[in-house]
Amino acid sequence: MSESLLKYFTKIFIYTHRRMAITADDVSLEDIIPISLDFAVVEGKQQSDVRITYKDNELELKLPFGSHSRLFLSEVNKAWSGRFFLMCSVYPPIKHLKGSIRKWRTCKHSNIFWKILGLCEMKHSKVRRSALLPGRSCNQQLYNASMDFLQSRPCEMFLSRSVLTLASLLPLPLVCASSREDRDDLVRSSSHTASNKAQILTMPQFGLRDNLIKCELLKNEDLYTYLESFSFFLGTYNVNGQTPKESLRPWLSCTLHPPDIYCVGFQELDLSKEAFFFNDTPKEQEWTKAVSEALHPDAKYALVKLVRLVGIMLIFYVKKEHAEFISDVEAENVGTGIMGRMGNKGAVSIRFRFHNSDICVVNSHLAAHIDEYERRNQDFKDICSRLQFRQLDITQPPLTIMKHNVVLWIGDLNYRISDLDVDSVKELISKKDFEALHSFDQLKRQIDEEAVFVGFEEGPINFQPTYKYDTGSDKWDTSEKCRVPAWCDRILWKGKNIKQQHYQSHMALKTSDHKPVSSLMVIGIKRVNSEAYKKTFEEIVRTIDKMENECIPSVTLSRREFYFKDVKFMQHHAETLRLFNDGQVPCQFEFIQKPNETTYCKPWLTANPPKGFIAQGGSVDIDLEVFVNRSTAPDLNCGKQQIEDILVLHLERGKDYFISVTGNYLPSCFGTSIQSLCQLREPIRDMPQSVLLELVETAEKPLDIPKELWMMVDHLFRNAVKQEDIFQQPGLRSEFAEIRDCLDTGMPDSLPGSNHSVAEALLLFLDALPEPVVPFSFYPQCLECCSSASQCETVISLLPQCHKNVFNYLAAFLCELLKNSASNRLDVTILATIFASLLLRSPKKQVLAEKRKTQEFFQHFLATGSS
């Protein structure tokens, strides 16, 4: 193709590299492929295999599982589909399309459209594809007519209808034609089932009609699907930072027949500081190799996905013959450690579609220690709310764990046995009276109280506790702490058509102080009957054709005004808006942006879901949620912003509704500047907002440091210098709320809550400062002089007085903690890693090299304490 014609097409740029590509110099441009009529993409038998063809050239690609690959193919499809009408001249299905749009004869655009079809049919037998490109004189009339129609308003609706009508006429699975001239789709799959069509219908270019079809297909799923049983092997193992010293076959190959799918989870894969702070460990490869070598020998497996967060790892294998039926694979992780960020505790998860069922597997490591069951409950809830998977259609809200047909949850959940001493527990174990022992299990009690895992099931426990053993043996813990045995390692599930075949521990493995656990599940997976699907799809399209354009959608709103009283920092507030579809047709709603605004609402407000579909006579509940965090608190604290917003609810092909959201915000020391707090001698809640706005200009002599900071540090200095894992173990959310209210109101006189909760409150206070302790303007200097202790001290001496006082006060306190490192298990590296990122924040996103420099900078001020 000539260079003059290339400009008319979207292009794919092919790059090659000889080494790991880090900068532009590491890659070279190999080829440019225009997405024209001579272009096609064909998916292979494995979803990761893709073949690109252009004229006589072919290129084989291996794409990774996940949304990046799907989005790439989606964008290619979008670019190619712009040539839809130009392709009609050489595609036999155009006759079917003509029959489906007879109603367009009366449309004002019909003359243009039928002119295109006439020109296309006239040229059908003689015009090559290349002759249809713009710029060729023999086709200028056809090109101009096509462009007139493509730019017209009804074109979008017609394109959507045409694609759907064409799809409804084709059998499933779609069969590859013998030549490229006969092909009717661009991206082809060897397993083109309902799930693939559902993906097509969720692409952004489709609108209300397609959501109607999708909704009706889901509603009538039983008409075209049937259940087939597949075996899932689930395994969990806390390896206590060890390397694999023995074969994992007794654990992973314990079943008579090879499972169809393996989901294997590990915890405490690596306990080193490098893994904790930089998420880098060689043990990932070591344990992955050990797993692959121990899979059932009577089948061949493909590794689909691996995800890891510090020491929490999940590996997903599938029998090779099932690999082509795995799609929509996504992996996510969430840390629930200190400040909800650190990855020493938390979860990793993989979600995927197997045939027509959506499955989510979660591997979690929850908070430790026998008394921390409430913290474990909070970890579970945080994981459920924060772990989200993005969808193919990026305009759709993310998928949460519970929005799957099947949820499989494994891991070291760390729930212990309560109210029994160690001797009583061991006596019940020796009698194998696991039922009696299980009644003292914290997880069972919390589930019975519906505090966690509501709707989940766990099989009967007929094996002895899996924790804690002396490493390398089957002996219970003989250390000084003499831990009470407990079933820390568990496997639960949620969903229909699931039967557990076995649930057991594996005493033969002695590498760790835990024993691995396994469960074999037989799960009924939905498969698609192609003929039944085609029949259902066609019937739905016919029904929608009849009712379309007959009525305008409308809804009734339960309320149009919402008031949020006493909004506080980091405290969730929610109200429910109910929409009832009182119209004659289904409707699609969406909250839309107001003029000159980039989002549909203020940053402290969210509507969940922000868009959706309501069947005729149906209703939907929308949660309007207010949450003030570190980014929104500063302007609300000083009165520059108020809890005020107007939401615009738009109905597709209908009218707009306006919803008022107001409230009052209670100012907090969290999110208020150091300079302002140093001028406040009274609690911040006692000060009028007019005073808060003018604090910067007050001439009164300020406090040396904020009194709120002093209260937290003084509490920790008096109570927590010897506290084990201080600043490493999170506190409770409820206790943080009490601490925040105490600091903001001055009541009570002493801080409530545990030492861990006060420590986390201190970190959240520093994190929420609008200007960090080391102001942004000094950040570049800190990076430049990080290797010189004297230069670092010089930079600190130049800080504004109140900032300098806070820095020196915190450094002195941390040095006191280091003097008690034998008790609190802290060292310079841990404290520098935690505090450097809070005291020296980058005005932009901090890269790893900068992170290490800030740690090196701050370590100079901790040297005294470590010595």
PyMOL commands that set and color helices and strands:
alter all, ss='L'
color gray80, all
select helices_A, chain A and resi 3-6+24-26+67-81+84-90+94-100+102-106+110-123+129-132+137-150+155-169+180-182+194-201+208-219+221-223+249-252+273-278+283-294+320-325+338-340+373-386+422-430+434-438+442-448+530-547+633-638+674-678+684-686+689-693+695-697+707-719+733-745+755-768+776-784+789-797+801-818+821-824+828-839+848-859+863-866
alter helices_A, ss='H'
color red, helices_A
select strands_A, chain A and resi 11-17+27-34+39-43+49-54+57-62+187-188+225-238+261-267+301-309+312-319+326-335+346-354+357-365+388-389+399-400+406-412+489-495+498-505+517-528+555-557+561-567+573-581+587-592+605-608+611-614+619-626+644-651+656-665
alter strands_A, ss='S'
color yellow, strands_A
deselect
rebuild
show_as cartoon
